[in-house]
Amino acid sequence: MRYEEMIEKPEAQVMRLADFLGCSFTEEEKQSGMVEKILELCSLGGVGDWKNHLTNDMARKLDEMVEKKLEGSGLKFE
């Protein structure tokens, strides 16, 4: 996922990210506008902006999910 892709097609990238994390949207969620609601709540803030939106526990859980997904891929999460 690249920044440019997030800007060009944010809905598609949110769904792609959900699939990657193992929590894909159901058809009902897509039809109800859940993806758009999530995009309304999110912004592409600067580096470190997550601290203004996530608790330390939320950040830790997200880090753990990403590390688990990247395990064995050769990619590093920093």
One Martini backbone bead per residue (centre of mass of N, CA, C, O) as a GRO file, in nm:
protein
   78
    1MET     BB    1   0.096   0.038   0.024
    2ARG     BB    2   0.038   0.362  -0.086
    3TYR     BB    3  -0.017   0.686  -0.060
    4GLU     BB    4  -0.139   0.725  -0.343
    5GLU     BB    5  -0.359   0.504  -0.304
    6MET     BB    6  -0.504   0.641  -0.068
    7ILE     BB    7  -0.584   0.895  -0.230
    8GLU     BB    8  -0.726   0.768  -0.484
    9LYS     BB    9  -0.839   0.481  -0.309
   10PRO     BB   10  -0.949   0.456  -0.001
   11GLU     BB   11  -1.161   0.228   0.006
   12ALA     BB   12  -0.984   0.002  -0.112
   13GLN     BB   13  -0.757   0.022   0.110
   14VAL     BB   14  -0.928  -0.043   0.356
   15MET     BB   15  -1.013  -0.323   0.258
   16ARG     BB   16  -0.726  -0.433   0.224
   17LEU     BB   17  -0.641  -0.397   0.519
   18ALA     BB   18  -0.859  -0.576   0.643
   19ASP     BB   19  -0.774  -0.834   0.501
   20PHE     BB   20  -0.481  -0.843   0.612
   21LEU     BB   21  -0.594  -0.844   0.925
   22GLY     BB   22  -0.859  -1.043   0.924
   23CYS     BB   23  -1.116  -0.804   0.890
   24SER     BB   24  -1.335  -0.822   0.692
   25PHE     BB   25  -1.588  -0.707   0.516
   26THR     BB   26  -1.905  -0.719   0.490
   27GLU     BB   27  -2.163  -0.665   0.290
   28GLU     BB   28  -2.328  -0.512   0.501
   29GLU     BB   29  -2.105  -0.307   0.573
   30LYS     BB   30  -2.074  -0.190   0.292
   31GLN     BB   31  -2.378  -0.105   0.248
   32SER     BB   32  -2.382   0.083   0.522
   33GLY     BB   33  -2.098   0.258   0.514
   34MET     BB   34  -1.843   0.177   0.686
   35VAL     BB   35  -1.602   0.271   0.520
   36GLU     BB   36  -1.679   0.572   0.514
   37LYS     BB   37  -1.685   0.610   0.823
   38ILE     BB   38  -1.388   0.549   0.867
   39LEU     BB   39  -1.278   0.775   0.683
   40GLU     BB   40  -1.399   1.008   0.855
   41LEU     BB   41  -1.213   0.923   1.116
   42CYS     BB   42  -0.980   0.956   0.925
   43SER     BB   43  -0.634   1.045   0.871
   44LEU     BB   44  -0.336   1.181   0.704
   45GLY     BB   45  -0.123   1.227   0.911
   46GLY     BB   46   0.151   1.272   1.045
   47VAL     BB   47   0.409   1.174   1.194
   48GLY     BB   48   0.274   1.057   1.504
   49ASP     BB   49  -0.047   1.110   1.507
   50TRP     BB   50  -0.151   0.859   1.661
   51LYS     BB   51  -0.127   0.985   1.953
   52ASN     BB   52  -0.410   1.148   1.903
   53HIS     BB   53  -0.596   0.853   1.858
   54LEU     BB   54  -0.431   0.647   2.033
   55THR     BB   55  -0.372   0.426   2.249
   56ASN     BB   56  -0.132   0.234   2.376
   57ASP     BB   57  -0.298  -0.028   2.349
   58MET     BB   58  -0.379   0.004   2.054
   59ALA     BB   59  -0.091   0.021   1.940
   60ARG     BB   60   0.007  -0.253   2.042
   61LYS     BB   61  -0.204  -0.428   1.892
   62LEU     BB   62  -0.131  -0.334   1.610
   63ASP     BB   63   0.164  -0.420   1.616
   64GLU     BB   64   0.108  -0.722   1.662
   65MET     BB   65  -0.055  -0.773   1.402
   66VAL     BB   66   0.162  -0.685   1.199
   67GLU     BB   67   0.391  -0.871   1.288
   68LYS     BB   68   0.237  -1.134   1.235
   69LYS     BB   69   0.184  -1.082   0.928
   70LEU     BB   70   0.508  -1.041   0.860
   71GLU     BB   71   0.585  -1.310   0.929
   72GLY     BB   72   0.812  -1.446   0.694
   73SER     BB   73   0.835  -1.205   0.460
   74GLY     BB   74   1.096  -0.997   0.512
   75LEU     BB   75   0.955  -0.782   0.657
   76LYS     BB   76   0.968  -0.470   0.835
   77PHE     BB   77   0.873  -0.337   1.155
   78GLU     BB   78   0.910   0.014   1.290
   0.00000   0.00000   0.00000
